[in-house]
């Protein structure tokens, strides 16, 4: 397991609980130490972590993190054995995923792009949904691991298929949350009773599971981070680039990205992405 952030730590915990022999690597060593206490082997580099592994899973923040993990100095591909299955579960650009797949093939390794839907609690509880691109045989080989980490894994087709659908999923989520942030601002600045207004919206036609969850999280303002705000901006940016390559213009994604970028400018980038609601309210209050 390469990467022990919000998602990777939950996934590693699941694998250890299911008695899989596990080697972990994280750039900040301190995050790996608790897993060593639970029986994992702690590697000093991605290359060391990958050595002798049948399956190598990476889940990091972005293309740069993935490139460093796989192809950087002492990268995992240097240590990957012939026939190993490489599973990239980060949300990445389609361009980089295709490059990584080619690099894996040159090492005679199998490659799956398998980004996940879900946040911190889903990772910890084994309730992720894997969206998978790559060969059917590699997909079948990893099924026992997917079964421990997720509620389901969907094989969508060739390399890049999982990445395409994940970016579509996240751009839809970003648009919904950006519009909810603006709705909160309208409620606040028009003097409506927030509790009554949100009760109507979250139980009426605009409601979705995401809208209900983010509205509740914004009201609670408990400081817990399930999905980092700046990563939603990154995902929207990747989705826009991916759509452009396919001749599609995502106007709503452009608008949503601006909402999240304003929140990052105001210092909310490392908070839970529901903090975009606070940032948007502040923005309208100062204009």
N, C-alpha and C positions, 0 to 999 in steps of 0.2 A: 504494500500500500504506500503510494507516493503522495504525500500531502495530508496533513492532519489538522486542517482547519475546521470550520463549523461542520462541514459535511463529512470530510474524511475521518474525523475523530469518531463520529457516530458509526460510520461504516466499519472502521477498524474494531470498535467495541463489539459490533455484531459478529464479526468473523471470529474473534477470540472466544466469545460466548458459545459459538457453535463448534469450538475445538479445531478450527482450521489452523495449521501451522502458518504463522504469519511473521513476515519481516516488514518493518515500517521505516520510513524515512521522512523527516521533515526538516526544512531549512533551519528552523529554530529548534535546536536539540531538546530544549526544555519541554516542548509539547509532546515529544516522543517518550519521555521518561515514564509517565504513568502507564503506558502500554507495555513497557519493559517489565514493570512490576506485575503486570497481569499475564506475562508469559510470552510476549512478542520479542523477537530479536530486533534490536535497534541497529540500523545500518548507519554508517558515517557518510554515505554518498548514495545517489540513485543507482549508480553502477553496482555497488555492493548489494543494495537491496534487491536488484533484479537477478543477481547471480543465482542460478539453480532454481528459479521460480517457474512454475508452470503457467501461472497467471500473474500479470503485473497490472495493477489498477492505479491510475493517476486521477486526482481530482484537485485542481488548483484554480487560481483566480481567472487567468486569461491566457492569450496566446503566448505572451512573453514568459509567463511562468511554466507553461507546458513545454515550450522550446528549450528552456533551461533544464527542465526535469529530464527530458528525453535525449536531447542532443548537446547539451552544455558539457562543460568539463566534468568528466566522470559521470556522464549521463547514463540513463538506464539502458539505452539501446546498446551501449558498449558492453554491458554485462548480460544482456538478454541471450538466453540459449536458443539454438535453432528449434523451431516448433513451438516456442512459447506464445501464449496469447496475450497481446497487449490491449488493454481496455482503457480507453481515454474517456472518462466520465465528466470532464470539465465542459463548461459551455464555451465553445470556441468558434472562431470563424471557419467557414467551410473551406476557404483557401488553405489555411494551415492544416486542417484535418487531412486534406488530400496530400499535402506534402509529407505529413507524418506517416500516412499509410504507405507511401512510396518508400520512405526510409525503412519502415518495418519490413517491407517485402524484400528489400536488398539484404536484410539480415536473416532472411528466411523465417520470419516470424509472422504470425497471424495478427490481424489488427481489427478491432471493433471500435467505432465511435459510438459511445453509449452514454450520452448525457442523461441526467436524471431530472425528473420533476419532483418537487417536494423541498422542504426546508429542514432546519435543525431537528425538530421533533420526529419528522419522518425518517431521517437518517438513523437516529438513535433507536427507533422502534421497528426498523426493517420494513418501512412502508413506502419506500421510494418506487417510482415507476421509471424503468429503464427504456429509453428510446434508442434502438440499436440499428446501426448500419454496418455492413460487412458480410462475410460469407456465412452461409447457413450452418456449415460444419463448426466454425469457431463459436457461433452463437450457441449451438447445442452443447459444446464442450464446457461452456461457462455457466450453463443453467443451474448447477448446484450452488454456485456462488450467488447468482442473481436471486435464487429462491430464499437465501438467508438475508440478503440486503434489501429486497424489495417485495412489494405486493404483486408485481408483474413485470415482465420484460417483453417488449414488442419488437419483433424483427421486422424492420420497415423496408429493407432492400439493400442495395449496394452501399459501399462506403460513402459517407456524407449524408445518408438519409436521416440518421438519428439527429445529426447536427441541424439539418434543415428544419425538422419539426420542432426541435427544442427552441430555435430562434423564433419560429412562428409563435410558439407557446408563450415565450417570454415577452415578445413585443405586444401580444394581446394583453398580457398581465400588466405590462408597463403602461399601456394606454388606459386601462381600467383604473389603475391606481392614480395616474396623473389626473384623470377626470374627477376621481373622488376627492383629490386634494383641492381642486378648484371648486367642487361642490361644497366642501367644508368651508372654504373662504366665503362663498356666497351666503351660506347659512349664517356664519358669524357676523358678516358685515351688514346683512339685511336685518339683523335683530331677531331672527327666528329662534324659537326654543330648540336648542341643539338636540336634546334627547328626543323630543317629539318628531323632529324632522328626520333624524337618523332612523328612528323606529319605522317611520313610513318608508324610507328609501331602502332599508335593508330587509324589508319584508314585502316590498312591492316589485314592480317590473324591472327596475334597474339592478336588483340584487343578484349576486352570484356568490358562490362560496368564497371567492377571493375578496369581494367587496365587503362581505360580512366580517371576514377575519381581519382585514386591514382596518375597517372602521372601529371594531372592538379594540384592536391593539392601539390605535391612535388615541382613543378615549382613555384607555388604561394607562398609557404612557409609562410602562413599567421598566423601560430601559433595556429589556432583553433583546438581543440581536439574533434574529432567525435568518435574515437574508440582508447582506450589506447593501446599502443604498447605491454606492458608486458602482457596484457590480450590475445593477439594473441599467444604469447609464451605459455601461460597457456592452451589455447584451443588446440594448436598443441600437447602438452604433453598429455592432456586428450584423444585426438583422437588416439594417438599412443597406449595408454593403452587400450582403448576400442577395437581397432583393434586387438591387441595381444590376448585379451580374446576370440575373434572370429576366431583366427588362421590366421589373415591377417597381412602381413608385409608392412608397409607404408614407403618405402624407400625415396620417395620424401618429405614426411612430416618430416622425420628425418633431411634431409638436410635443409629444410626451418626453422626448429626449431633452428638449429645452427646459421643461419643467424640472426634470431631475438634475440637469446641469446647474440650474439656479440654486437648487438645494445644496449641491456640492460646494458652490461658490460661497454659500452662507455657513459652511462648516459642518454640514450634516452627512458628509460622504461616508463616514465610517459607522454611522448609526444604522439601525434597522430601516429598511426602505419605507416603512410607514411614516418615518420622520419627514418625508416629503410633504406631508399634510401640514406640519408645523412650519416648515420652510415657506410653503406657498401662502399660508395665512400671514406670515411676517412680511412677505414680499408685497402683498396687497395692502397691508397696513402702512407701509412706508412709501407707497406710490401715491 
